[in-house]
Amino acid sequence: MQASVSIVSIVLGAALVVSAPRQSLAIGLGNPDGAGHPNVGLLAFDLDGPNGPIPPIGFCTGFVASDSVFVTAAHCIAAVPALSWAVTLDTGPIATSGIYPDDFPFFVIVPVVYATEVVSHPRFGEGHPRANDIAVLTFPAGTFSSTTPVDLPGEHELDALAARGGLIGQDFTLVGYGGIPFARSSGQFFIDGSRLVASAPFQALTPESLVLQMTPEATGVGFTCLGDSGGPQFVGASNLAVSLVGGGEAEGPCGSGADFLQRLDIPVVREFLGEYVDLP
């Protein structure tokens, strides 16, 4: 009986974590992605392992970086004391439909694959709580062999683009698992665990972050929030993922301003990723 109480407490605690201020859920104003980005998947935690009675619980987003490596945000891994972590690349719906925040996290009803190792950046949280906000999950060789990985950027690729004027007016594609808002101001979303896609325009570049404008009233386009954490931002319609949802500490509710996203092209991140995948 005590074990059951502990598991319930952890699930409720996770729900409280994702219900904290500024942590609602969505690719806001997104559309179903379908087969558009098959290398973007849902990250789920499992409280009692692959053989336990409790199913995996959907929590964050991430992307395939090789046939055996999946990348997500380190703050997702740090948030839950999971026994196991798992991934599905299913487009969804992958859960019974519900309303956020009442029904999030949600039980996953499609098959998942379980990670053999989960490693967060060794300098995650160094300097500020979301510094170096990246983690990798490793799987048996060939697990994702039927999926083309995302293209990762070269070192300082965003700086090179900026120097050529290639970021001004550039839209970035947002992909993640989340909900569709009833009304953004209400903080409530319809959720069924579908992969959604939207876009947002470039605003600025910092040494650690890609900054995108995610105020729908101003841009008429989409935004990200928790639940999309770990999801990639692609340059336009390309397969080049230059950042992920993480790293920033933007203020206010989702969709209320600029979003600071963890750059993937900076040396401190590339050194970590280079231990697991081949980099350009």
PADOVO-126274 format. One record per residue: x, y, z of N, C-alpha, C in turn; residue in one letter. Coordinates in steps of 0.2 Angstrom, whole numbers, plus 5000, padded with zeros to 4 digits. Layout:
XYZXYZXYZA/...
***
This chain:
500449945000500050005000500450065000M/501050065004501450125004501750144998Q/501950084994502250104987501750134983A/501150114983500550144979500550214981S/500550234987500450304989501050344987V/501650314987502250354984502150364977S/501950324973501850334966501350384964I/500750384968500250434967500550504969V/500950504974501250564976501650594971S/502050554968502550574963502150604957I/501650564955501250594949500950654951V/500650664956500350724958500850784959L/501450764961501950814962502250834955G/502250794950502450804943501850854940A/501250844942500750884939500750954942A/500950964948501051024951501651064948L/502151024946502751054943502551094937V/502151054933502051084926501451134926V/501151134932500551184933500851254936S/501551254937501751314940501751374936A/501751434938501651494934502151494928P/501851514922502151524916502251454913R/502051394916502151334913501551294911Q/501151324906500551294903500851254897S/500451234893500651184888500451204881L/500851204876500651204869501151214864A/501051194858501251234852500651274851I/500651334854500051384853499951394846G/499351394844499151414837499451364832L/499551304834499851254830499351214826G/499651184821499251134817499551064818N/499051014816499350944817499950934812P/500450904814501050904810501050844805D/500650794807500650734803501350704802G/501550694795502150664794502750714793A/502550774794503050834793503650824796G/503750804803504350804806504350734810H/504550684806504550614810505050604814P/505550654814506150644819506050684826N/505450714827505250744833504750694837V/504950684843504550634847504350664854G/503950624857503750634864504150594869L/504350634874504750604880504250584885L/504250524888503850504893504250474899A/504050484905504350454911503950394913F/504250344916503950284918504150274926D/503650274930503750274937503950204940L/503750144936503850084938504150034933D/504450064928504850034923504449994918G/504749964913504449944907503949884909P/504049854914503649794916503149804921N/503049874923502649884929501949904926G/501449904931500749914928500549984926P/500950034929500850104927501150124920I/500750144915500950164909501450224909P/501850234904502250294903501750354903P/502050404905501750474906502050524902I/501650554897501950604892502150664896G/502750694894502950754898503250804894F/503750794889504150844886504150814878C/504550854875504650844868505450834867T/505650804861506350804860506450784852G/507050764850507150744843507650694842F/507650664837508150604835508750644832V/509350624835509950654833510450594829A/510250534830510550484827510150414827S/510350364825509950304825509850274832D/510250304837510250284844510250334849S/510150394847510150454852509550504851V/509250524856508650564857508850624861F/508750684859508950744863508350784866V/508450804872507850844875508150894879T/507750924883507950974888508150944895A/508750964898508950934904508450954910A/508051004909507551024915507050974915H/506850944909506350884909506550834914C/507250814912507450754916507550764923I/507750834925507850844932507150854936A/506650864932505950874936505650814939A/505750754936505450694938505850644941V/505850614946506250554948505950494945P/506050484939505750424935506250364936A/505950304936506350244936506650234929L/506150254923506350244916506150304912S/506450314907506250364902506150324895W/505650354891505450314885505250374880A/505250354874505150394868504650364863V/504150404860503850374855503850434849T/503850414843503850454837503150454834L/502650424837502050424835501750494834D/501350514829501150584828500550594832T/500250544835499650564840498950554836G/498450564839498450564847498750504850P/499050524855499350464859499150464866I/498550494868498250494874497550504873A/497150484878496450504878496350574879T/495950604876495850684876495650704883S/495950764884495750794890495850874890G/495850904896495950974897496550984901I/497051024899497551054903497351104907Y/497551114914498051074917497751004920P/497150994920496850944924497150874922D/497250864915497350804913498150794910D/498550834913499250834911499650824917F/500150784918500450734913499850684911P/499950654905499450614903499750544901F/499350484902499650424901499650414893F/500150384891500350364884500050304882V/499650294877499250234875499550204869I/500150224866500450204860501150164863V/501450124859502050094861502650144861P/503050134866503650174867504250124867V/504850164866505450124867505850154873V/506150114876506450134883507250144882Y/507450204885508150224885508550174889A/509150164887509650124890510050174895T/510150234893510550284897510250354896E/510250394901509950464901510550504904V/510750554901511350594903511150674902V/511150714907511050784907511750814906S/511750874903512450914902512750914909H/513350904910513650904916513650974919P/513551024915513551094918512851124917R/512351084917511651104917511551144924F/511251204923511151244929511751284932G/512251284928512851324930512851394928E/512751434933512751514932511951534932G/511551494929510851514931510451444930H/509851444932509451374933509351334926P/509351374921509251334914509851344910R/510451354912511051354908511251284906A/511451284899511651214896511051164897N/510451184895509851144896509751094891D/510151044891510150994886510350924889I/510050874887510150804889510050754883A/510350694884510350644878510050584882V/509650544878509450484879509750434874L/510050384876510350334872509950274872T/509950234866509550174864509950124861F/509750064860510150014857510250034849P/510850024846510950044840510450024835A/510250064831509750054826509050064828G/508950094834508250104836507850144832T/508150204830507850254825508150244818F/508350194816508650184809508150204804S/507450194805507050214799506850284799S/507150324803507050394804507650434802T/507550484798508150534796508250574802T/508850584805508950624811508850694809P/508750744814508850814812509550834810V/509650884806510250904805510450954810D/511050944813511350984818511751044815L/511851104819512151154816512951154817P/513351184813514051194814514151234820G/514751244822514951284827514851364825E/514451394830514251464829513951474822H/513551424820513151434813512651494814E/512351504819511851554820512251624819L/512851634822513251694822513451704815D/513551654811513751664804513151684800A/512551654801511951674798511851754800L/511851764806511751834808512251884804A/512851864804513351914800513151924793A/512851874790512651884783511951914782R/511651934788511051954787510451904786G/510651844787510151784786509651774791G/509751814797509251804802508651854802L/508751914799508251964799507651934795I/507051934798506551914794506451844793G/506851804797506851734796506351704801Q/505951654798505451624802505751554804D/505551534810505851464813505251424814F/505251354812504751314813504751274820T/504251284824504151254830503751184830L/504051134833503751074833503751044840V/503151014842503050994849502450954850G/502350924856501750884858501450934864Y/500850944863500550994867499750994866G/499551054867498751064867498651124863G/497951124861497751184857497351224862I/497451294863497151334867496451344866P/496051344871495351374870495351444869F/495651474874495751544874496451554878A/496951594875497551594878497551624885R/497151674886497051704893496851654898S/496451604896496151564901496651514904S/497151494901497651444903497451374902G/496951364898496651304897496751274890Q/496951214889497051184882496751124882F/496551104876496351034874496951004872F/496950944875497650904874497450824873I/497850804868497750734866498450704864D/498950744865499650714864499750714856G/499550754852499650754845500350804844S/500650784839501250824837501050884833R/501150944835500951004832501551044829L/501351084824501851124821501651204820V/502051244821501851314820502551354818A/502551424818503151454817503151524821S/503751544822503851614825504451644822A/504451714822504951754819505551764823P/506151774820506751794824506651864827F/506951864833507051924836507751954838Q/508151904841508751924843509251864844A/509851874845510351814847510751834852L/510851794857511251804863511851754863T/512351754867512851704867512551634868P/512051624872511751564874511151544871E/510751594868510051584866509851614859S/509451584856509051604850508451634853L/508251694852507651734854507151744849V/506551714850506051714845505451754848L/505151794843504551824845503951784845Q/503651774851503051724852502451764855M/502251824853501651854855501151854849T/500651814849500251804843499851864841P/499751914846499351974845499852014840E/500452014841500952054837501152014830A/501251944831501551914825500951874821T/500451854824499951814821500151744820G/500751724823500951654823501051624830V/501451564830501351524836501851534842G/501851494847502251504853502351434856F/502851424860502951364864502851374871T/502851324875502751324882502951254885C/502951244891503151184894502651124892L/502951074891502651014887502951014880G/503151074877503551074871504351074873D/504451084880505151084882505551024878S/506151044876506550994872506450994865G/505851024863505751024856506151064852G/506351054845506751084841506451144838P/506851194836506651244831507151244825Q/506751234819507051224813507051284809F/507651294805507651354801507151354795V/506651394795506151384790505951314789G/505951294783505651224781506151174781A/506751194783507351144782507351094788S/507851054788507850994793508451024798N/508651084798509151104802508851134809L/509051094814508751114821509351154824A/509251214826509751264829509651274836V/509151254839508951264846508451224848S/508351224855507751184858507451224863L/506851204865506451244870506751224877V/507151274879507451264886508051324886G/508351324892508851374893508651444895G/508051464893507851534894507451544900G/507351604903506951624909506551674907E/506251674901505751734899505151734904A/504951794905504451814910503751814907E/503251794911502551804909502251734906G/501651734905501351674902501551654895P/501451594893501651574887501251614881C/501651634876501451674871501351754873G/501751774878501651844880502251884878S/502751854875503351894873503851854870G/504551874870505051834868505151774871A/505451724868505551654871506351644870D/506751634875507451624875507551544874F/507851524869507951454867508651434867L/508751374870509451344870509751334864Q/510351374862510651364856511051294856R/511051264850511451204849512051214846L/512251274844512851284840513451314844D/513351324850513851354854514351294857I/514951314858515451254860515251214866P/515051244871514851214877514351154876V/513851164871513351114870513651064865V/514051094860514351044855514850994858R/515151014863515650974866515250914869E/514750934872514350874876513950834870F/513650864865513350824860513850784856L/514450804855514950774851515150704855G/515050694861515150634864514650574862E/514150594859513650544857513450544850Y/513550604846513350604839513950634835V/513950624829514350654824514150724823D/514550774823514350844822514650874816L/514350914812514650944806515250994808P/
***
